[in-house]
């Protein structure tokens, strides 16, 4: 059995991002996926590629720059799959989301966009009249004007997945789907990865990107990293197109942010988060939970009157949760990369930054292989 440099377990966007970086760096790379790549949480998102504008509110400049850099790269590398999306959010009369602070933030973000070579239009504010004429769904919410900024949207996550698989294979990396891993064993400094069918691979480094399913495989106890809590995040797909051009953001009275994204002839509404303590239970969404979502959404945008009969689909995935307070879930802010003796566990928090996350893991692998 030949020994490869890296065996990656899990073919979501995190695993594929790591595999691409490793293979492109000349490391012999094998990726193993239990089902089909990109078929779980990576395929059940709002499909937004955030540039990080919202991180200015907390002055998280490093995360903003990372997001902006990755967004710019994706727009350049995948123009057929990732497109610019103009977005609008109502301004408040007072506070951080009023015209003065938002204008300062827009100027700052515009300068950072130029620094990173972003092809997108810098953010700017709209007058009440302009907001009303541009985005009819927000007419009742824009008495103080609106913020307009550009993010990007994936037209089809599966096309991004297939592009990443092709890039891994172009650098002689191996991607094996429908190959569930059963256990990882360590001997003489290397690892043996065994599938449920009995097939084995030997690797100098193993990277586990299974996320909430990190513990679905058997590993030596001394290699196990810390585990976050988990939550379900779900979006509702409705049959109506709230706006054919704009993504729409609106905040509810309890501080939840709802975002509406054009998707074909309909709209994706998201995202609602709920604790999911038992990972052995497949993520699903009940009728009651859909009703809760719609009730809160309709309070934020009462003129739209979205009902259960408008819902034609539900996207649901599992994400790392920092805490849950007063019914509102707070997600883990940054990806977590734990390395123990050549075994690396990755907990990912965001689709946009899979590229820079892959580079972080690659740096960790190179240190190990020296």
C-alpha positions in Angstrom: 0.0 0.0 0.0 1.5 3.3 -1.2 1.8 6.1 1.4 0.5 9.5 0.3 1.2 12.9 1.8 -2.4 13.8 2.8 -5.6 11.9 3.2 -8.7 14.2 3.5 -11.9 12.8 5.0 -15.0 14.7 3.9 -15.9 16.2 0.5 -17.8 19.3 1.5 -16.4 22.7 0.3 -13.9 22.6 3.3 -12.5 19.3 2.3 -12.4 20.2 -1.4 -10.7 23.5 -0.6 -8.0 21.8 1.4 -7.5 19.1 -1.3 -7.1 21.7 -4.0 -4.5 23.6 -2.1 -2.6 20.5 -1.2 -2.6 19.0 -4.7 -1.7 22.4 -6.3 1.3 22.5 -3.8 2.6 19.2 -5.2 1.5 17.0 -2.3 0.1 13.6 -3.1 -3.5 13.9 -2.0 -6.5 11.6 -1.6 -10.0 12.9 -0.6 -12.6 10.4 0.6 -16.3 11.3 0.7 -19.0 9.0 2.1 -21.7 10.1 -0.4 -21.3 12.8 -3.1 -19.1 15.8 -2.7 -20.9 19.0 -1.7 -24.1 17.2 -0.9 -24.7 18.3 2.7 -24.4 21.7 4.3 -22.3 23.0 1.4 -25.3 22.6 -0.9 -27.8 24.1 1.6 -26.9 27.7 2.0 -28.3 31.1 0.9 -25.5 30.9 -1.7 -24.2 34.3 -0.8 -20.4 34.9 -1.0 -20.0 37.6 1.6 -17.3 40.3 1.2 -17.3 41.0 4.9 -18.9 44.4 5.0 -20.9 43.5 8.1 -17.6 42.8 10.1 -16.9 46.6 10.2 -19.6 46.8 12.8 -17.4 44.8 15.2 -14.1 46.2 13.7 -13.1 42.7 12.8 -10.8 43.9 10.0 -8.8 40.7 9.6 -11.9 38.7 8.9 -13.2 41.4 6.6 -10.0 41.4 4.6 -10.0 37.6 4.4 -13.6 37.5 3.2 -13.0 40.3 0.7 -9.9 38.6 -0.7 -11.7 35.3 -1.1 -14.8 36.9 -2.7 -12.6 38.7 -5.2 -10.8 35.5 -6.1 -14.0 33.5 -6.6 -15.5 36.2 -8.8 -12.3 36.1 -10.9 -11.9 32.3 -11.0 -15.5 31.3 -11.4 -17.3 34.0 -13.4 -19.8 31.4 -14.8 -20.9 30.3 -11.4 -20.5 33.3 -9.1 -22.1 36.6 -10.0 -22.3 40.1 -8.4 -25.5 40.7 -6.4 -26.6 44.2 -5.4 -28.0 44.2 -1.9 -30.2 46.7 0.0 -30.9 47.2 3.7 -33.1 50.0 5.2 -31.3 52.6 7.3 -32.3 53.5 10.8 -33.1 57.0 12.0 -30.5 56.8 14.9 -27.7 54.5 15.9 -25.0 52.5 14.1 -27.3 51.8 11.1 -28.2 55.4 10.5 -27.0 57.4 7.6 -23.9 59.0 9.2 -22.2 55.9 10.6 -23.2 53.8 7.6 -21.7 56.4 5.2 -18.4 56.3 7.1 -18.4 52.5 7.0 -19.2 52.6 3.2 -16.2 54.9 2.5 -13.9 52.7 4.6 -15.1 49.5 2.9 -14.8 51.1 -0.5 -11.1 51.9 0.2 -10.5 48.3 1.3 -12.2 47.0 -1.9 -9.8 49.0 -4.0 -6.9 47.7 -2.0 -8.0 44.1 -2.7 -8.8 44.8 -6.4 -12.5 44.0 -6.0 -14.4 44.3 -9.3 -17.6 45.2 -7.4 -19.2 48.6 -7.0 -18.4 50.2 -3.6 -21.3 50.6 -1.1 -23.3 53.8 -1.0 -26.5 55.1 0.5 -29.8 55.6 -1.3 -32.4 58.4 -0.6 -35.8 57.4 0.5 -37.2 58.1 -2.9 -34.5 56.1 -4.7 -34.9 53.1 -2.3 -38.7 53.1 -2.8 -38.4 53.2 -6.5 -35.6 50.6 -6.7 -36.9 47.9 -4.2 -40.6 47.8 -4.0 -40.6 45.1 -1.3 -38.9 47.6 1.1 -41.3 50.6 0.5 -42.6 50.5 4.1 -39.1 50.2 5.6 -37.0 52.9 3.9 -38.3 56.1 5.5 -34.7 57.0 6.3 -33.1 55.7 3.1 -31.2 52.6 2.5 -27.7 51.1 2.2 -26.8 49.6 -1.1 -23.7 47.3 -1.3 -22.6 44.5 -3.6 -21.9 40.9 -2.5 -21.8 37.9 -4.8 -24.1 34.9 -5.2 -23.5 31.3 -6.4 -25.9 30.4 -9.2 -25.4 26.7 -8.6 -23.3 25.3 -5.7 -22.9 22.0 -7.5 -21.0 23.7 -10.4 -18.6 25.1 -7.8 -18.2 21.6 -6.3 -17.5 20.1 -9.7 -15.0 22.8 -10.6 -13.1 22.1 -7.3 -13.0 18.4 -8.0 -11.7 19.0 -11.5 -8.9 21.3 -10.1 -7.9 18.6 -7.5 -7.7 15.9 -10.3 -5.9 18.3 -12.6 -3.0 18.3 -10.1 -3.0 14.5 -9.8 -5.1 14.5 -6.6 -7.6 11.6 -6.1 -11.3 12.2 -5.2 -13.3 9.1 -4.3 -17.0 9.5 -3.6 -19.3 6.9 -2.1 -16.5 5.9 0.2 -17.5 6.1 3.9 -14.5 6.0 6.2 -14.8 3.8 9.3 -11.6 4.4 11.2 -8.2 6.1 11.4 -5.3 4.2 13.0 -1.8 5.5 13.8 1.4 3.5 13.6 5.1 4.5 13.3 4.2 8.1 12.7 1.9 7.5 9.7 -1.9 6.9 9.5 -4.0 4.1 8.1 -7.4 5.2 6.9 -9.9 2.3 6.5 -13.3 2.5 4.7 -16.3 0.5 5.6 -15.7 -1.7 2.6 -12.2 -2.6 4.0 -10.2 -0.6 1.6 -7.2 1.2 3.2 -5.1 4.3 2.5 -1.9 5.2 4.2 -1.1 8.9 4.8 1.6 11.0 6.5 -1.1 13.5 7.5 -4.9 13.0 7.9 -7.3 16.0 7.6 -10.9 15.4 9.0 -13.3 18.0 7.5 -16.5 16.1 8.4 -17.7 19.0 10.6 -20.6 17.8 12.7 -19.8 14.2 11.8 -16.2 14.4 13.1 -17.1 11.6 15.5 -18.7 9.3 12.9 -15.3 7.6 12.5 -13.2 5.9 15.0 -9.9 7.7 15.9 -7.4 7.3 18.8 -8.6 9.3 21.8 -5.4 11.3 22.1 -6.0 12.8 18.7 -9.5 14.1 19.4 -10.0 17.9 19.4 -12.5 20.1 21.2 -16.1 19.9 19.9 -18.4 22.9 19.5 -22.1 22.7 20.0 -24.1 22.5 16.8 -27.2 24.1 15.3 -29.4 23.7 12.3 -29.6 26.5 9.9 -32.4 26.5 7.4 -33.7 28.7 4.6 -37.1 28.8 3.0 -37.6 28.9 -0.7 -40.7 30.6 -1.8 -42.3 30.7 -5.2 -42.5 34.5 -5.5 -39.7 36.6 -6.7 -39.6 39.5 -4.1 -37.2 41.3 -6.3 -35.5 40.1 -9.6 -32.3 42.1 -9.0 -31.6 42.8 -5.4 -30.8 40.9 -2.3 -32.8 42.3 0.6 -31.7 42.5 4.2 -34.0 43.5 7.1 -33.7 43.2 10.8 -36.5 42.0 13.1 -37.5 43.6 16.3 -35.6 41.0 18.3 -32.4 41.5 16.4 -32.6 38.7 13.9 -31.3 39.5 10.4 -33.3 38.1 7.5 -31.9 38.1 4.0 -33.9 37.5 0.8 -31.9 36.3 -2.2 -33.3 35.9 -5.8 -33.2 32.3 -6.8 -34.6 31.5 -10.3 -38.2 32.5 -10.4 -38.5 32.5 -6.6 -36.7 33.8 -3.5 -34.6 32.2 -0.8 -35.3 33.5 2.7 -32.9 33.0 5.5 -31.5 32.1 7.8 -33.2 30.6 10.9 -31.0 28.9 13.5 -32.0 26.3 16.1 -29.8 24.3 18.5 -29.2 20.7 17.3 -27.6 18.9 20.2 -28.0 15.3 18.8 -25.9 14.9 15.7 -27.1 11.4 15.3 -30.5 12.8 14.3 -30.5 13.9 10.6 -31.3 17.7 10.3 -34.9 18.3 9.4 -37.4 21.2 9.8 -40.9 20.7 11.2 -44.1 22.5 10.2 -44.0 24.3 13.6 -40.5 25.6 12.9 -41.4 26.8 9.5 -44.4 28.6 11.0 -42.1 30.3 13.6 -39.8 31.5 10.8 -42.7 33.0 8.8 -44.2 34.7 11.8 -41.0 36.4 12.6 -40.3 37.3 9.0 -43.7 38.7 8.5 -43.2 40.9 11.5 -40.1 42.3 9.9 -41.8 42.8 6.5 -45.5 42.7 7.2 -46.6 44.0 3.8 -45.4 40.9 2.1 -47.7 38.4 3.9 -45.7 35.3 3.1 -47.6 32.1 4.0 -46.9 28.4 4.2 -48.5 27.9 0.9 -45.8 30.1 -0.7 -43.0 27.8 0.5 -41.8 25.4 -2.2 -38.6 24.1 -0.6 -36.4 24.1 2.5 -32.5 24.1 2.7 -31.1 22.8 6.0 -27.6 22.3 7.1 -25.6 22.0 10.4 -23.2 24.7 11.6 -21.0 25.2 14.7 -22.8 27.2 17.4 -21.1 29.5 20.0 -24.1 29.9 22.2 -27.9 30.2 22.3 -29.6 33.0 24.2 -33.2 34.1 24.4 -34.0 31.9 21.4 -31.3 33.4 19.2 -28.4 31.3 18.2 -24.9 32.8 17.8 -22.6 31.0 15.4 -18.9 30.3 15.9 -17.1 33.3 14.4 -14.0 31.8 13.0 -12.9 28.4 11.6 -11.1 26.1 14.0 -8.1 24.1 12.9 -6.7 21.6 15.5 -3.5 19.6 14.8 -2.3 16.7 16.9 0.5 14.6 15.7 -0.3 15.0 12.1 -4.1 14.5 12.5 -5.9 17.7 11.7 -9.6 18.5 12.5 -11.3 21.4 10.7 -14.5 23.1 11.9 -15.7 25.5 9.2 -18.0 28.4 9.8 -18.4 30.0 6.4 -18.6 29.0 2.7 -16.9 32.2 1.4 -13.5 31.6 3.0 -12.9 27.9 2.0 -9.9 29.0 -0.1 -8.1 30.9 2.7 -9.1 28.1 5.2 -7.5 25.6 2.8 -4.3 27.7 2.8 -4.3 27.8 6.6 -4.5 24.0 6.7 -1.9 23.6 4.0 0.5 25.7 6.1 -0.1 23.4 9.0 0.5 20.3 6.9 3.8 21.7 5.5 5.0 22.3 9.0 4.2 18.7 9.9 5.9 17.3 6.8 9.2 19.2 7.2 
